[in-house]
Amino acid sequence: MYKQADIGYLQARTQRLQDTVALALALGAGWDANAGQAQARQLS
């Protein structure tokens, strides 16, 4: 019974983290491959 509770907790936590990442990406967060190049052009 405790194992089932542990599994349920881990599944809920995993889903929460996935939702957090999805929200961050939807808001425009993420890695931009061209960001470093654009910043280098602005500095020169």
HELIX and SHEET records of a PDB file:
HELIX    1   1 TYR A    2  ALA A   26  1                                  25    
HELIX    2   2 ALA A   35  LEU A   43  1                                   9    
END                                                                             
